[in-house]
């Protein structure tokens, strides 16, 4: 999740760089890099959605009886997701 946040920040930085240096819009290498990063971000967001669904299932399973008692015996605890999805994957 940390890397997903860092990638989102990198994409934001690249977009800001492109806005301050318009000549980069004409550079194919830069455009390829931007496209590649956005595609990576999109894939990460899709996998993050699946991860969040599985975490929700795990957390709800921990709260059901008798799982709740078994989970407490083995010190299982709910999982918290700290990083939210980026909206950069849809920006182009």
LINLINUR-V768560 format. One line per field, one symbol per residue. phi: phi as a letter, one per 40 degrees, with the letter a starting at -180 (. if undefined). A space follows every 50 residues. Layout:
phi: ???
This chain:
phi: .ccccccccccdccccccccbdcccccccccccccccccccccccccccc ccccccccccccccccddccccccfcbcbbccbcccccccca
